[in-house]
Structure formats: C-alpha cells, structure tokens
Amino acid sequence: MVDLMSIQKNAQQIAEAIASVLGI
C-alpha cells in the first residue's frame, strides 16, 4: 500500500524544486 504522507512530502519537495528553478 502507498503511504500518502510520503507522497505529500515528495510532492512538496518537487514543488519547491520547481519553484527554485523558476526563481519564484
């Protein structure tokens, strides 16, 4: 079974990485 908390953390990290690349 998939851990929703880990998915949420990964999604947040990805969003932050994209934001940093875009310079937001």
Z-matrix of the N, CA and C atoms (Angstrom, degrees):
N
C 1 1.466
C 2 1.533 1 109.99
N 3 1.330 2 115.04 1 147.73
C 4 1.464 3 119.71 2 -175.41
C 5 1.520 4 110.48 3 -87.81
N 6 1.322 5 115.35 4 139.38
C 7 1.475 6 120.11 5 -179.86
C 8 1.528 7 109.82 6 -87.57
N 9 1.324 8 115.60 7 112.32
C 10 1.468 9 119.78 8 -177.26
C 11 1.523 10 111.76 9 -63.63
N 12 1.327 11 116.92 10 -34.23
C 13 1.462 12 119.62 11 -178.74
C 14 1.530 13 109.96 12 -64.78
N 15 1.336 14 116.98 13 -42.03
C 16 1.464 15 119.59 14 -179.19
C 17 1.528 16 109.64 15 -67.25
N 18 1.323 17 116.75 16 -36.83
C 19 1.467 18 119.67 17 177.98
C 20 1.517 19 109.78 18 -63.31
N 21 1.327 20 116.29 19 -42.38
C 22 1.470 21 120.13 20 -179.39
C 23 1.527 22 109.98 21 -64.01
N 24 1.335 23 116.78 22 -41.72
C 25 1.471 24 120.24 23 179.17
C 26 1.526 25 109.69 24 -63.72
N 27 1.342 26 116.77 25 -45.46
C 28 1.460 27 120.23 26 -179.16
C 29 1.519 28 110.53 27 -62.04
N 30 1.325 29 116.80 28 -41.99
C 31 1.460 30 120.58 29 -179.98
C 32 1.526 31 110.22 30 -62.64
N 33 1.328 32 116.01 31 -39.99
C 34 1.468 33 119.45 32 -179.63
C 35 1.532 34 109.95 33 -66.20
N 36 1.344 35 116.69 34 -41.25
C 37 1.458 36 119.71 35 179.75
C 38 1.524 37 110.39 36 -64.13
N 39 1.343 38 116.20 37 -41.38
C 40 1.458 39 120.35 38 179.65
C 41 1.520 40 109.92 39 -63.37
N 42 1.344 41 116.55 40 -43.60
C 43 1.459 42 120.69 41 -179.79
C 44 1.527 43 110.36 42 -62.00
N 45 1.316 44 116.99 43 -40.95
C 46 1.467 45 120.44 44 179.76
C 47 1.524 46 110.34 45 -66.78
N 48 1.330 47 116.74 46 -39.16
C 49 1.461 48 120.49 47 179.66
C 50 1.522 49 110.08 48 -63.92
N 51 1.329 50 116.65 49 -45.07
C 52 1.465 51 120.52 50 178.80
C 53 1.523 52 109.93 51 -62.17
N 54 1.325 53 116.52 52 -43.07
C 55 1.462 54 120.43 53 -179.68
C 56 1.532 55 110.43 54 -61.32
N 57 1.315 56 116.24 55 -40.77
C 58 1.466 57 119.02 56 -178.79
C 59 1.526 58 110.57 57 -68.15
N 60 1.329 59 116.12 58 -36.79
C 61 1.472 60 119.66 59 179.25
C 62 1.523 61 110.16 60 -67.36
N 63 1.336 62 115.91 61 -38.33
C 64 1.468 63 120.09 62 -179.33
C 65 1.530 64 111.10 63 -78.28
N 66 1.325 65 115.70 64 -12.01
C 67 1.459 66 118.93 65 178.72
C 68 1.514 67 112.63 66 79.30
N 69 1.298 68 116.54 67 25.69
C 70 1.473 69 120.51 68 -179.83
C 71 1.527 70 109.05 69 -84.30
